[in-house]
Amino acid sequence: MPDFPDWPTSDWPRPEVQHLTARAAQAITTHLAECEAAQDVTPEAAAALKASGYAALCVPPQLEGDPLGGLGATLSEFAWVQEQLGAAGASLALVLAMTGQVLGSAFAARSLPPELLLKVGRAAVIRGALINAVASEPGLGSPSRGGLPQTALTPDADGFRLSGHKTWATGARALDFALVTARTPDDQIARALTPLHAPGVSIETTWGGSLSLRGSGSQDIFLDRVRVECGDVVPPQPQHPAHPAWFWTALAGTYLGVGTATLAALTTYVRERVPTALGQPLSSLPRVREATGRISAELAAARALLQEATRQFGADPSVARLPLLAAAKALCTNAAVGAADQAARVVGGAALSPQLPFERLLRDARAGLTHPPTDAEAFERLGGALLDAERRETQVP
């Protein structure tokens, strides 16, 4: 496990969060290679991820007096955990990140009915149940761009029926629940909590041959008149700031971890590699030392912004704090891409060998660029917030 010198240490994060993170990281490192080879989350890996207890991370200790027994991680703690898990292996770290951000945002925003929060919270704590929100569809593309899903939620005599096709369901075969976005008969968007072992649910392998995150098992989910109880449907509602905040933090922390792992792998390699023509370690070369320094500085800058953005949102969970979090996601993913690219240049042809971690890190880092918000959107949000604030301050009454 790489060292993380720029995060506070000792009693922060809380010891129980550190212990949970160590268990989850161990599960990832133990099963990452088999999942990469299978290009899916294997049953053994899924069982280990659940047994680590990670799912309890973002569940609060109680909800309105009802005990839940979770750790109630803050957004800053969540970012810390995800960097370490991303360093252990981005494919499986992202499976866990999706559970963390769904639960963290749902409890922070109270965006699910209390009965549903208790249901998923207890399942997460008691049996490590994993959950993801699935919204993307073949015709819709990224839901962040708007549009109505084709997946339909229709009333039935005993509740509702859910039918449709969802794509890019990270960790699909490892999930216990999916929070499925669907169109209602009046063309509104609702969400349905769906057990993924229910009759009518099938998962098709579509992730084989993916460039990045090969072990994440981001397969397609098909729903054929799946029965949904009335109490498991979340009616249309405006988006709460907690939802993008937790999602962007999940991505920022995970991909920052990819960059951290790259730096750790590079320093080990250049210290140990002694070419016969050189007669001393690669770490003695000025260009290698410069590249290492650049990577370290870029990662430290990204980490500092993520720390500050999560701290600000934790103190004031409002829309006004979202632009800095969006920028943190962009900076962290780009720092990871830069680290992987510079490391590959230093290592040379050996970086393309599967015997070393650099080719996997190079592939996985680039996946961060595909998640919303895009770089353009992230920095436009931050720049717009700054310029609009300055305009208001300079206006004469």
Number of C-alpha atoms within 10 A of each C-alpha: 14 14 10 15 8 12 13 11 10 7 9 12 18 13 11 12 20 16 13 19 21 18 16 27 25 18 24 27 17 14 20 25 14 16 24 20 13 15 23 29 30 22 12 13 22 22 15 19 28 23 17 21 21 29 31 32 28 28 29 21 18 15 15 6 7 9 13 23 18 21 20 21 21 19 26 21 20 24 27 28 28 28 27 28 33 30 27 26 27 35 28 32 32 24 26 29 31 22 27 27 27 22 31 27 23 21 22 20 15 14 19 20 16 12 11 17 19 19 13 22 27 20 19 27 23 17 14 22 25 29 32 25 20 23 23 21 21 13 13 17 15 17 15 12 8 9 12 15 25 18 23 22 26 18 15 14 6 10 14 19 20 26 20 21 22 24 24 21 25 30 26 29 24 24 22 19 23 23 21 23 28 25 21 21 11 7 11 13 20 19 23 24 22 22 17 22 13 14 12 15 20 16 18 13 14 16 22 15 8 14 12 20 28 26 31 32 29 26 22 23 23 19 23 15 18 20 23 22 15 13 12 19 21 19 14 14 11 6 10 17 18 26 18 19 28 28 22 24 29 29 30 30 32 35 38 37 33 32 32 30 28 30 24 17 17 27 16 12 18 20 13 13 14 15 10 8 6 10 9 14 15 21 20 13 12 10 12 20 15 12 17 21 13 15 24 17 13 19 26 20 17 23 27 15 19 27 23 15 24 26 17 19 21 16 9 11 18 14 13 13 21 24 22 24 28 28 28 30 35 27 25 33 31 24 27 33 26 21 29 30 21 21 28 20 13 20 17 10 9 14 22 15 11 10 9 13 15 23 19 23 29 25 18 25 30 21 16 27 20 11 17 20 19 16 19 10 15 22 19 15 19 18 15 13 17 12 12 10 11 11 11 9 9 8 7 6 3
